[in-house]
């Protein structure tokens, strides 16, 4: 999923010891507006970082607890949005 998100233009660090990805939100989006766009346009649910307080604004949190094929499908859908 990290590679696919990078291919979609996101700057993503590989998690070292967790099943969460904290993905920086590109301008001009807020974490909430991009989460809404991904839900509406790609059918992918992500968590806006602002749900974790003001330090989370500017990030999306993705949870990597699904099967690999589902994560790859979600990545392809996100890439299809064309951010």
PyMOL Python script that loads the backbone (N, CA, C, O; Angstrom):
from pymol import cmd

cmd.read_pdbstr("""\
ATOM      1  N   UNK A   1       0.825  -1.186   0.000  1.00  0.00           N
ATOM      2  CA  UNK A   1       0.000   0.000   0.000  1.00  0.00           C
ATOM      3  C   UNK A   1       0.870   1.251   0.000  1.00  0.00           C
ATOM      4  O   UNK A   1       0.518   2.249  -0.630  1.00  0.00           O
ATOM      5  N   UNK A   2       1.980   1.209   0.687  1.00  0.00           N
ATOM      6  CA  UNK A   2       2.872   2.368   0.730  1.00  0.00           C
ATOM      7  C   UNK A   2       3.320   2.736  -0.680  1.00  0.00           C
ATOM      8  O   UNK A   2       3.280   3.906  -1.060  1.00  0.00           O
ATOM      9  N   UNK A   3       3.744   1.749  -1.448  1.00  0.00           N
ATOM     10  CA  UNK A   3       4.199   2.003  -2.816  1.00  0.00           C
ATOM     11  C   UNK A   3       3.079   2.583  -3.665  1.00  0.00           C
ATOM     12  O   UNK A   3       3.303   3.525  -4.425  1.00  0.00           O
ATOM     13  N   UNK A   4       1.883   2.034  -3.545  1.00  0.00           N
ATOM     14  CA  UNK A   4       0.750   2.534  -4.316  1.00  0.00           C
ATOM     15  C   UNK A   4       0.390   3.960  -3.963  1.00  0.00           C
ATOM     16  O   UNK A   4       0.073   4.755  -4.848  1.00  0.00           O
ATOM     17  N   UNK A   5       0.433   4.296  -2.691  1.00  0.00           N
ATOM     18  CA  UNK A   5       0.149   5.670  -2.281  1.00  0.00           C
ATOM     19  C   UNK A   5       1.227   6.621  -2.783  1.00  0.00           C
ATOM     20  O   UNK A   5       0.933   7.748  -3.181  1.00  0.00           O
ATOM     21  N   UNK A   6       2.465   6.168  -2.762  1.00  0.00           N
ATOM     22  CA  UNK A   6       3.537   6.996  -3.331  1.00  0.00           C
ATOM     23  C   UNK A   6       3.310   7.204  -4.822  1.00  0.00           C
ATOM     24  O   UNK A   6       3.509   8.306  -5.333  1.00  0.00           O
ATOM     25  N   UNK A   7       2.892   6.146  -5.524  1.00  0.00           N
ATOM     26  CA  UNK A   7       2.586   6.263  -6.953  1.00  0.00           C
ATOM     27  C   UNK A   7       1.456   7.254  -7.205  1.00  0.00           C
ATOM     28  O   UNK A   7       1.401   7.883  -8.261  1.00  0.00           O
ATOM     29  N   UNK A   8       0.552   7.391  -6.229  1.00  0.00           N
ATOM     30  CA  UNK A   8      -0.568   8.329  -6.346  1.00  0.00           C
ATOM     31  C   UNK A   8      -0.162   9.755  -5.991  1.00  0.00           C
ATOM     32  O   UNK A   8      -0.976  10.672  -6.102  1.00  0.00           O
ATOM     33  N   UNK A   9       1.094   9.956  -5.563  1.00  0.00           N
ATOM     34  CA  UNK A   9       1.578  11.296  -5.271  1.00  0.00           C
ATOM     35  C   UNK A   9       1.680  11.650  -3.801  1.00  0.00           C
ATOM     36  O   UNK A   9       2.061  12.769  -3.458  1.00  0.00           O
ATOM     37  N   UNK A  10       1.344  10.707  -2.920  1.00  0.00           N
ATOM     38  CA  UNK A  10       1.442  10.967  -1.486  1.00  0.00           C
ATOM     39  C   UNK A  10       2.876  10.735  -1.017  1.00  0.00           C
ATOM     40  O   UNK A  10       3.602   9.915  -1.580  1.00  0.00           O
ATOM     41  N   UNK A  11       3.268  11.465   0.016  1.00  0.00           N
ATOM     42  CA  UNK A  11       4.555  11.252   0.672  1.00  0.00           C
ATOM     43  C   UNK A  11       4.266  10.375   1.884  1.00  0.00           C
ATOM     44  O   UNK A  11       3.647  10.819   2.851  1.00  0.00           O
ATOM     45  N   UNK A  12       4.719   9.133   1.823  1.00  0.00           N
ATOM     46  CA  UNK A  12       4.370   8.159   2.857  1.00  0.00           C
ATOM     47  C   UNK A  12       5.639   7.488   3.371  1.00  0.00           C
ATOM     48  O   UNK A  12       6.462   7.011   2.590  1.00  0.00           O
ATOM     49  N   UNK A  13       5.784   7.456   4.688  1.00  0.00           N
ATOM     50  CA  UNK A  13       6.871   6.708   5.313  1.00  0.00           C
ATOM     51  C   UNK A  13       6.398   5.281   5.578  1.00  0.00           C
ATOM     52  O   UNK A  13       5.238   5.065   5.928  1.00  0.00           O
ATOM     53  N   UNK A  14       7.276   4.327   5.414  1.00  0.00           N
ATOM     54  CA  UNK A  14       6.956   2.942   5.732  1.00  0.00           C
ATOM     55  C   UNK A  14       6.880   2.800   7.247  1.00  0.00           C
ATOM     56  O   UNK A  14       7.820   3.172   7.950  1.00  0.00           O
ATOM     57  N   UNK A  15       5.756   2.259   7.765  1.00  0.00           N
ATOM     58  CA  UNK A  15       5.658   2.112   9.219  1.00  0.00           C
ATOM     59  C   UNK A  15       6.682   1.095   9.723  1.00  0.00           C
ATOM     60  O   UNK A  15       6.939   0.078   9.078  1.00  0.00           O
ATOM     61  N   UNK A  16       7.254   1.387  10.875  1.00  0.00           N
ATOM     62  CA  UNK A  16       8.301   0.519  11.423  1.00  0.00           C
ATOM     63  C   UNK A  16       7.744  -0.563  12.347  1.00  0.00           C
ATOM     64  O   UNK A  16       8.239  -1.690  12.341  1.00  0.00           O
ATOM     65  N   UNK A  17       6.736  -0.239  13.130  1.00  0.00           N
ATOM     66  CA  UNK A  17       6.251  -1.220  14.103  1.00  0.00           C
ATOM     67  C   UNK A  17       4.766  -1.039  14.401  1.00  0.00           C
ATOM     68  O   UNK A  17       4.333  -1.239  15.536  1.00  0.00           O
ATOM     69  N   UNK A  18       4.001  -0.671  13.412  1.00  0.00           N
ATOM     70  CA  UNK A  18       2.581  -0.446  13.626  1.00  0.00           C
ATOM     71  C   UNK A  18       1.816  -0.794  12.364  1.00  0.00           C
ATOM     72  O   UNK A  18       2.404  -0.944  11.293  1.00  0.00           O
ATOM     73  N   UNK A  19       0.514  -0.921  12.492  1.00  0.00           N
ATOM     74  CA  UNK A  19      -0.321  -1.191  11.324  1.00  0.00           C
ATOM     75  C   UNK A  19      -1.108   0.048  10.900  1.00  0.00           C
ATOM     76  O   UNK A  19      -2.153  -0.061  10.258  1.00  0.00           O
ATOM     77  N   UNK A  20      -0.601   1.216  11.262  1.00  0.00           N
ATOM     78  CA  UNK A  20      -1.200   2.484  10.836  1.00  0.00           C
ATOM     79  C   UNK A  20      -0.257   3.218   9.899  1.00  0.00           C
ATOM     80  O   UNK A  20       0.964   3.159  10.044  1.00  0.00           O
ATOM     81  N   UNK A  21      -0.845   3.906   8.944  1.00  0.00           N
ATOM     82  CA  UNK A  21      -0.104   4.851   8.114  1.00  0.00           C
ATOM     83  C   UNK A  21      -0.640   6.234   8.411  1.00  0.00           C
ATOM     84  O   UNK A  21      -1.852   6.448   8.399  1.00  0.00           O
ATOM     85  N   UNK A  22       0.246   7.169   8.675  1.00  0.00           N
ATOM     86  CA  UNK A  22      -0.119   8.579   8.795  1.00  0.00           C
ATOM     87  C   UNK A  22       0.352   9.246   7.514  1.00  0.00           C
ATOM     88  O   UNK A  22       1.551   9.372   7.266  1.00  0.00           O
ATOM     89  N   UNK A  23      -0.600   9.666   6.713  1.00  0.00           N
ATOM     90  CA  UNK A  23      -0.312  10.168   5.370  1.00  0.00           C
ATOM     91  C   UNK A  23      -0.542  11.675   5.331  1.00  0.00           C
ATOM     92  O   UNK A  23      -1.653  12.122   5.615  1.00  0.00           O
ATOM     93  N   UNK A  24       0.465  12.469   4.991  1.00  0.00           N
ATOM     94  CA  UNK A  24       0.271  13.915   4.862  1.00  0.00           C
ATOM     95  C   UNK A  24      -0.760  14.236   3.778  1.00  0.00           C
ATOM     96  O   UNK A  24      -0.782  13.615   2.716  1.00  0.00           O
ATOM     97  N   UNK A  25      -1.595  15.201   4.066  1.00  0.00           N
ATOM     98  CA  UNK A  25      -2.653  15.634   3.146  1.00  0.00           C
ATOM     99  C   UNK A  25      -2.094  16.712   2.225  1.00  0.00           C
ATOM    100  O   UNK A  25      -1.524  17.697   2.694  1.00  0.00           O
ATOM    101  N   UNK A  26      -2.255  16.528   0.908  1.00  0.00           N
ATOM    102  CA  UNK A  26      -1.741  17.553  -0.016  1.00  0.00           C
ATOM    103  C   UNK A  26      -2.656  18.775  -0.051  1.00  0.00           C
ATOM    104  O   UNK A  26      -3.861  18.654   0.167  1.00  0.00           O
ATOM    105  N   UNK A  27      -2.087  19.951  -0.326  1.00  0.00           N
ATOM    106  CA  UNK A  27      -2.913  21.142  -0.501  1.00  0.00           C
ATOM    107  C   UNK A  27      -3.799  20.956  -1.723  1.00  0.00           C
ATOM    108  O   UNK A  27      -3.383  20.276  -2.661  1.00  0.00           O
ATOM    109  N   UNK A  28      -4.953  21.502  -1.759  1.00  0.00           N
ATOM    110  CA  UNK A  28      -5.558  22.464  -0.845  1.00  0.00           C
ATOM    111  C   UNK A  28      -6.478  21.819   0.184  1.00  0.00           C
ATOM    112  O   UNK A  28      -7.297  22.507   0.791  1.00  0.00           O
ATOM    113  N   UNK A  29      -6.358  20.519   0.388  1.00  0.00           N
ATOM    114  CA  UNK A  29      -7.300  19.790   1.235  1.00  0.00           C
ATOM    115  C   UNK A  29      -6.991  19.949   2.721  1.00  0.00           C
ATOM    116  O   UNK A  29      -5.859  20.220   3.120  1.00  0.00           O
ATOM    117  N   UNK A  30      -8.035  19.772   3.523  1.00  0.00           N
ATOM    118  CA  UNK A  30      -7.889  19.533   4.955  1.00  0.00           C
ATOM    119  C   UNK A  30      -8.013  18.027   5.148  1.00  0.00           C
ATOM    120  O   UNK A  30      -8.388  17.311   4.220  1.00  0.00           O
ATOM    121  N   UNK A  31      -7.706  17.555   6.322  1.00  0.00           N
ATOM    122  CA  UNK A  31      -7.842  16.115   6.546  1.00  0.00           C
ATOM    123  C   UNK A  31      -9.298  15.672   6.369  1.00  0.00           C
ATOM    124  O   UNK A  31      -9.555  14.609   5.805  1.00  0.00           O
ATOM    125  N   UNK A  32     -10.238  16.468   6.840  1.00  0.00           N
ATOM    126  CA  UNK A  32     -11.650  16.105   6.708  1.00  0.00           C
ATOM    127  C   UNK A  32     -12.123  16.178   5.262  1.00  0.00           C
ATOM    128  O   UNK A  32     -12.867  15.307   4.813  1.00  0.00           O
ATOM    129  N   UNK A  33     -11.704  17.200   4.529  1.00  0.00           N
ATOM    130  CA  UNK A  33     -12.184  17.325   3.150  1.00  0.00           C
ATOM    131  C   UNK A  33     -11.617  16.219   2.263  1.00  0.00           C
ATOM    132  O   UNK A  33     -12.308  15.741   1.364  1.00  0.00           O
ATOM    133  N   UNK A  34     -10.376  15.807   2.498  1.00  0.00           N
ATOM    134  CA  UNK A  34      -9.813  14.725   1.691  1.00  0.00           C
ATOM    135  C   UNK A  34     -10.430  13.385   2.080  1.00  0.00           C
ATOM    136  O   UNK A  34     -10.682  12.549   1.212  1.00  0.00           O
ATOM    137  N   UNK A  35     -10.672  13.173   3.350  1.00  0.00           N
ATOM    138  CA  UNK A  35     -11.332  11.936   3.774  1.00  0.00           C
ATOM    139  C   UNK A  35     -12.710  11.824   3.131  1.00  0.00           C
ATOM    140  O   UNK A  35     -13.103  10.746   2.683  1.00  0.00           O
ATOM    141  N   UNK A  36     -13.442  12.932   3.084  1.00  0.00           N
ATOM    142  CA  UNK A  36     -14.756  12.945   2.443  1.00  0.00           C
ATOM    143  C   UNK A  36     -14.637  12.671   0.954  1.00  0.00           C
ATOM    144  O   UNK A  36     -15.430  11.907   0.402  1.00  0.00           O
ATOM    145  N   UNK A  37     -13.661  13.280   0.296  1.00  0.00           N
ATOM    146  CA  UNK A  37     -13.458  13.071  -1.143  1.00  0.00           C
ATOM    147  C   UNK A  37     -13.137  11.608  -1.440  1.00  0.00           C
ATOM    148  O   UNK A  37     -13.674  11.040  -2.390  1.00  0.00           O
ATOM    149  N   UNK A  38     -12.272  10.999  -0.644  1.00  0.00           N
ATOM    150  CA  UNK A  38     -11.920   9.600  -0.881  1.00  0.00           C
ATOM    151  C   UNK A  38     -13.110   8.677  -0.648  1.00  0.00           C
ATOM    152  O   UNK A  38     -13.267   7.681  -1.355  1.00  0.00           O
ATOM    153  N   UNK A  39     -13.942   8.993   0.325  1.00  0.00           N
ATOM    154  CA  UNK A  39     -15.144   8.207   0.556  1.00  0.00           C
ATOM    155  C   UNK A  39     -16.114   8.357  -0.610  1.00  0.00           C
ATOM    156  O   UNK A  39     -16.641   7.367  -1.118  1.00  0.00           O
ATOM    157  N   UNK A  40     -16.347   9.593  -1.030  1.00  0.00           N
ATOM    158  CA  UNK A  40     -17.313   9.875  -2.089  1.00  0.00           C
ATOM    159  C   UNK A  40     -16.834   9.398  -3.451  1.00  0.00           C
ATOM    160  O   UNK A  40     -17.587   8.758  -4.186  1.00  0.00           O
ATOM    161  N   UNK A  41     -15.590   9.704  -3.792  1.00  0.00           N
ATOM    162  CA  UNK A  41     -15.094   9.442  -5.147  1.00  0.00           C
ATOM    163  C   UNK A  41     -14.463   8.065  -5.320  1.00  0.00           C
ATOM    164  O   UNK A  41     -14.445   7.531  -6.430  1.00  0.00           O
ATOM    165  N   UNK A  42     -13.944   7.481  -4.239  1.00  0.00           N
ATOM    166  CA  UNK A  42     -13.249   6.198  -4.360  1.00  0.00           C
ATOM    167  C   UNK A  42     -13.912   5.079  -3.564  1.00  0.00           C
ATOM    168  O   UNK A  42     -13.584   3.907  -3.750  1.00  0.00           O
ATOM    169  N   UNK A  43     -14.841   5.431  -2.680  1.00  0.00           N
ATOM    170  CA  UNK A  43     -15.461   4.416  -1.843  1.00  0.00           C
ATOM    171  C   UNK A  43     -14.495   3.829  -0.824  1.00  0.00           C
ATOM    172  O   UNK A  43     -14.638   2.677  -0.415  1.00  0.00           O
ATOM    173  N   UNK A  44     -13.503   4.631  -0.414  1.00  0.00           N
ATOM    174  CA  UNK A  44     -12.490   4.192   0.547  1.00  0.00           C
ATOM    175  C   UNK A  44     -12.639   5.014   1.826  1.00  0.00           C
ATOM    176  O   UNK A  44     -12.654   6.244   1.791  1.00  0.00           O
ATOM    177  N   UNK A  45     -12.749   4.317   2.943  1.00  0.00           N
ATOM    178  CA  UNK A  45     -12.881   4.986   4.237  1.00  0.00           C
ATOM    179  C   UNK A  45     -11.496   5.154   4.850  1.00  0.00           C
ATOM    180  O   UNK A  45     -10.759   4.183   5.024  1.00  0.00           O
ATOM    181  N   UNK A  46     -11.155   6.389   5.172  1.00  0.00           N
ATOM    182  CA  UNK A  46      -9.930   6.717   5.902  1.00  0.00           C
ATOM    183  C   UNK A  46     -10.334   7.610   7.073  1.00  0.00           C
ATOM    184  O   UNK A  46     -11.434   8.162   7.086  1.00  0.00           O
ATOM    185  N   UNK A  47      -9.461   7.748   8.035  1.00  0.00           N
ATOM    186  CA  UNK A  47      -9.761   8.575   9.199  1.00  0.00           C
ATOM    187  C   UNK A  47      -9.043   9.909   9.074  1.00  0.00           C
ATOM    188  O   UNK A  47      -7.821   9.945   8.932  1.00  0.00           O
ATOM    189  N   UNK A  48      -9.809  11.028   9.127  1.00  0.00           N
ATOM    190  CA  UNK A  48      -9.138  12.329   9.095  1.00  0.00           C
ATOM    191  C   UNK A  48      -8.347  12.539  10.383  1.00  0.00           C
ATOM    192  O   UNK A  48      -8.829  12.249  11.478  1.00  0.00           O
ATOM    193  N   UNK A  49      -7.146  13.038  10.236  1.00  0.00           N
ATOM    194  CA  UNK A  49      -6.268  13.226  11.382  1.00  0.00           C
ATOM    195  C   UNK A  49      -6.806  14.171  12.433  1.00  0.00           C
ATOM    196  O   UNK A  49      -6.466  14.047  13.609  1.00  0.00           O
ATOM    197  N   UNK A  50      -7.649  15.126  12.022  1.00  0.00           N
ATOM    198  CA  UNK A  50      -8.162  16.075  13.005  1.00  0.00           C
ATOM    199  C   UNK A  50      -9.058  15.403  14.047  1.00  0.00           C
ATOM    200  O   UNK A  50      -9.367  16.004  15.075  1.00  0.00           O
ATOM    201  N   UNK A  51      -9.474  14.171  13.790  1.00  0.00           N
ATOM    202  CA  UNK A  51     -10.227  13.416  14.786  1.00  0.00           C
ATOM    203  C   UNK A  51      -9.382  13.036  15.995  1.00  0.00           C
ATOM    204  O   UNK A  51      -9.913  12.584  17.009  1.00  0.00           O
ATOM    205  N   UNK A  52      -8.078  13.218  15.889  1.00  0.00           N
ATOM    206  CA  UNK A  52      -7.150  12.916  16.976  1.00  0.00           C
ATOM    207  C   UNK A  52      -6.618  14.190  17.624  1.00  0.00           C
ATOM    208  O   UNK A  52      -5.615  14.163  18.337  1.00  0.00           O
ATOM    209  N   UNK A  53      -7.296  15.300  17.370  1.00  0.00           N
ATOM    210  CA  UNK A  53      -6.888  16.581  17.928  1.00  0.00           C
ATOM    211  C   UNK A  53      -6.183  17.435  16.891  1.00  0.00           C
ATOM    212  O   UNK A  53      -5.881  16.972  15.791  1.00  0.00           O
ATOM    213  N   UNK A  54      -5.926  18.679  17.247  1.00  0.00           N
ATOM    214  CA  UNK A  54      -5.350  19.627  16.292  1.00  0.00           C
ATOM    215  C   UNK A  54      -3.992  19.187  15.733  1.00  0.00           C
ATOM    216  O   UNK A  54      -3.700  19.518  14.584  1.00  0.00           O
ATOM    217  N   UNK A  55      -3.144  18.460  16.474  1.00  0.00           N
ATOM    218  CA  UNK A  55      -1.880  18.019  15.853  1.00  0.00           C
ATOM    219  C   UNK A  55      -2.088  17.042  14.689  1.00  0.00           C
ATOM    220  O   UNK A  55      -1.194  16.868  13.861  1.00  0.00           O
ATOM    221  N   UNK A  56      -3.258  16.408  14.626  1.00  0.00           N
ATOM    222  CA  UNK A  56      -3.538  15.463  13.549  1.00  0.00           C
ATOM    223  C   UNK A  56      -4.003  16.114  12.266  1.00  0.00           C
ATOM    224  O   UNK A  56      -4.055  15.464  11.221  1.00  0.00           O
ATOM    225  N   UNK A  57      -4.348  17.406  12.333  1.00  0.00           N
ATOM    226  CA  UNK A  57      -4.768  18.095  11.108  1.00  0.00           C
ATOM    227  C   UNK A  57      -3.624  18.069  10.107  1.00  0.00           C
ATOM    228  O   UNK A  57      -2.457  18.255  10.452  1.00  0.00           O
ATOM    229  N   UNK A  58      -3.997  17.832   8.858  1.00  0.00           N
ATOM    230  CA  UNK A  58      -2.991  17.752   7.806  1.00  0.00           C
ATOM    231  C   UNK A  58      -2.550  16.329   7.508  1.00  0.00           C
ATOM    232  O   UNK A  58      -1.651  16.106   6.697  1.00  0.00           O
ATOM    233  N   UNK A  59      -3.194  15.356   8.175  1.00  0.00           N
ATOM    234  CA  UNK A  59      -2.865  13.944   7.965  1.00  0.00           C
ATOM    235  C   UNK A  59      -4.134  13.113   7.842  1.00  0.00           C
ATOM    236  O   UNK A  59      -5.191  13.482   8.354  1.00  0.00           O
ATOM    237  N   UNK A  60      -4.007  11.990   7.155  1.00  0.00           N
ATOM    238  CA  UNK A  60      -5.014  10.939   7.168  1.00  0.00           C
ATOM    239  C   UNK A  60      -4.400   9.746   7.883  1.00  0.00           C
ATOM    240  O   UNK A  60      -3.198   9.502   7.778  1.00  0.00           O
ATOM    241  N   UNK A  61      -5.227   9.003   8.610  1.00  0.00           N
ATOM    242  CA  UNK A  61      -4.739   7.758   9.204  1.00  0.00           C
ATOM    243  C   UNK A  61      -5.400   6.598   8.480  1.00  0.00           C
ATOM    244  O   UNK A  61      -6.626   6.519   8.396  1.00  0.00           O
ATOM    245  N   UNK A  62      -4.583   5.708   7.962  1.00  0.00           N
ATOM    246  CA  UNK A  62      -5.055   4.503   7.302  1.00  0.00           C
ATOM    247  C   UNK A  62      -4.645   3.309   8.151  1.00  0.00           C
ATOM    248  O   UNK A  62      -3.531   3.258   8.673  1.00  0.00           O
ATOM    249  N   UNK A  63      -5.544   2.360   8.282  1.00  0.00           N
ATOM    250  CA  UNK A  63      -5.296   1.174   9.081  1.00  0.00           C
ATOM    251  C   UNK A  63      -5.068  -0.016   8.157  1.00  0.00           C
ATOM    252  O   UNK A  63      -5.887  -0.296   7.283  1.00  0.00           O
ATOM    253  N   UNK A  64      -3.968  -0.704   8.350  1.00  0.00           N
ATOM    254  CA  UNK A  64      -3.565  -1.791   7.457  1.00  0.00           C
ATOM    255  C   UNK A  64      -3.937  -3.151   8.033  1.00  0.00           C
ATOM    256  O   UNK A  64      -3.084  -4.031   8.157  1.00  0.00           O
ATOM    257  N   UNK A  65      -5.209  -3.326   8.384  1.00  0.00           N
ATOM    258  CA  UNK A  65      -5.637  -4.568   9.019  1.00  0.00           C
ATOM    259  C   UNK A  65      -6.502  -5.434   8.117  1.00  0.00           C
ATOM    260  O   UNK A  65      -7.036  -6.446   8.570  1.00  0.00           O
ATOM    261  N   UNK A  66      -6.651  -5.066   6.864  1.00  0.00           N
ATOM    262  CA  UNK A  66      -7.405  -5.869   5.906  1.00  0.00           C
ATOM    263  C   UNK A  66      -6.459  -6.803   5.159  1.00  0.00           C
ATOM    264  O   UNK A  66      -5.238  -6.679   5.250  1.00  0.00           O
ATOM    265  N   UNK A  67      -7.046  -7.733   4.425  1.00  0.00           N
ATOM    266  CA  UNK A  67      -6.235  -8.616   3.591  1.00  0.00           C
ATOM    267  C   UNK A  67      -5.533  -7.794   2.521  1.00  0.00           C
ATOM    268  O   UNK A  67      -6.017  -6.739   2.112  1.00  0.00           O
ATOM    269  N   UNK A  68      -4.385  -8.293   2.074  1.00  0.00           N
ATOM    270  CA  UNK A  68      -3.563  -7.548   1.128  1.00  0.00           C
ATOM    271  C   UNK A  68      -4.326  -7.175  -0.140  1.00  0.00           C
ATOM    272  O   UNK A  68      -4.170  -6.064  -0.645  1.00  0.00           O
ATOM    273  N   UNK A  69      -5.148  -8.086  -0.662  1.00  0.00           N
ATOM    274  CA  UNK A  69      -5.879  -7.763  -1.893  1.00  0.00           C
ATOM    275  C   UNK A  69      -6.854  -6.611  -1.689  1.00  0.00           C
ATOM    276  O   UNK A  69      -7.068  -5.821  -2.610  1.00  0.00           O
ATOM    277  N   UNK A  70      -7.446  -6.497  -0.510  1.00  0.00           N
ATOM    278  CA  UNK A  70      -8.347  -5.363  -0.226  1.00  0.00           C
ATOM    279  C   UNK A  70      -7.567  -4.059  -0.132  1.00  0.00           C
ATOM    280  O   UNK A  70      -8.026  -3.022  -0.610  1.00  0.00           O
ATOM    281  N   UNK A  71      -6.390  -4.109   0.482  1.00  0.00           N
ATOM    282  CA  UNK A  71      -5.553  -2.912   0.584  1.00  0.00           C
ATOM    283  C   UNK A  71      -5.092  -2.458  -0.799  1.00  0.00           C
ATOM    284  O   UNK A  71      -5.066  -1.261  -1.086  1.00  0.00           O
ATOM    285  N   UNK A  72      -4.729  -3.408  -1.651  1.00  0.00           N
ATOM    286  CA  UNK A  72      -4.313  -3.055  -3.012  1.00  0.00           C
ATOM    287  C   UNK A  72      -5.476  -2.466  -3.806  1.00  0.00           C
ATOM    288  O   UNK A  72      -5.290  -1.524  -4.577  1.00  0.00           O
ATOM    289  N   UNK A  73      -6.671  -3.018  -3.619  1.00  0.00           N
ATOM    290  CA  UNK A  73      -7.853  -2.467  -4.289  1.00  0.00           C
ATOM    291  C   UNK A  73      -8.114  -1.039  -3.824  1.00  0.00           C
ATOM    292  O   UNK A  73      -8.397  -0.160  -4.637  1.00  0.00           O
ATOM    293  N   UNK A  74      -8.020  -0.810  -2.526  1.00  0.00           N
ATOM    294  CA  UNK A  74      -8.223   0.541  -1.992  1.00  0.00           C
ATOM    295  C   UNK A  74      -7.197   1.506  -2.562  1.00  0.00           C
ATOM    296  O   UNK A  74      -7.523   2.645  -2.896  1.00  0.00           O
ATOM    297  N   UNK A  75      -5.954   1.047  -2.673  1.00  0.00           N
ATOM    298  CA  UNK A  75      -4.900   1.891  -3.232  1.00  0.00           C
ATOM    299  C   UNK A  75      -5.206   2.255  -4.675  1.00  0.00           C
ATOM    300  O   UNK A  75      -5.032   3.407  -5.074  1.00  0.00           O
ATOM    301  N   UNK A  76      -5.657   1.294  -5.457  1.00  0.00           N
ATOM    302  CA  UNK A  76      -5.998   1.566  -6.859  1.00  0.00           C
ATOM    303  C   UNK A  76      -7.156   2.553  -6.954  1.00  0.00           C
ATOM    304  O   UNK A  76      -7.158   3.428  -7.820  1.00  0.00           O
ATOM    305  N   UNK A  77      -8.134   2.419  -6.073  1.00  0.00           N
ATOM    306  CA  UNK A  77      -9.257   3.369  -6.066  1.00  0.00           C
ATOM    307  C   UNK A  77      -8.781   4.778  -5.723  1.00  0.00           C
ATOM    308  O   UNK A  77      -9.212   5.753  -6.339  1.00  0.00           O
ATOM    309  N   UNK A  78      -7.894   4.878  -4.740  1.00  0.00           N
ATOM    310  CA  UNK A  78      -7.354   6.190  -4.355  1.00  0.00           C
ATOM    311  C   UNK A  78      -6.581   6.793  -5.523  1.00  0.00           C
ATOM    312  O   UNK A  78      -6.718   7.981  -5.813  1.00  0.00           O
ATOM    313  N   UNK A  79      -5.773   5.982  -6.191  1.00  0.00           N
ATOM    314  CA  UNK A  79      -5.023   6.472  -7.350  1.00  0.00           C
ATOM    315  C   UNK A  79      -5.971   6.967  -8.438  1.00  0.00           C
ATOM    316  O   UNK A  79      -5.662   7.930  -9.139  1.00  0.00           O
ATOM    317  N   UNK A  80      -7.121   6.315  -8.582  1.00  0.00           N
ATOM    318  CA  UNK A  80      -8.094   6.699  -9.596  1.00  0.00           C
ATOM    319  C   UNK A  80      -8.748   8.047  -9.359  1.00  0.00           C
ATOM    320  O   UNK A  80      -9.317   8.629 -10.283  1.00  0.00           O
ATOM    321  N   UNK A  81      -8.677   8.548  -8.141  1.00  0.00           N
ATOM    322  CA  UNK A  81      -9.260   9.861  -7.836  1.00  0.00           C
ATOM    323  C   UNK A  81      -8.449  10.966  -8.497  1.00  0.00           C
ATOM    324  O   UNK A  81      -8.996  12.013  -8.842  1.00  0.00           O
ATOM    325  N   UNK A  82      -7.159  10.746  -8.676  1.00  0.00           N
ATOM    326  CA  UNK A  82      -6.314  11.717  -9.369  1.00  0.00           C
ATOM    327  C   UNK A  82      -6.047  12.983  -8.581  1.00  0.00           C
ATOM    328  O   UNK A  82      -6.347  14.085  -9.040  1.00  0.00           O
ATOM    329  N   UNK A  83      -5.494  12.825  -7.417  1.00  0.00           N
ATOM    330  CA  UNK A  83      -5.190  13.996  -6.575  1.00  0.00           C
ATOM    331  C   UNK A  83      -3.970  14.728  -7.068  1.00  0.00           C
ATOM    332  O   UNK A  83      -3.574  15.734  -6.479  1.00  0.00           O
TER     333      UNK A  83
END
""", "prot")
cmd.dss("prot")
cmd.show_as("cartoon", "prot")
cmd.util.cbc("prot")
cmd.orient("prot")
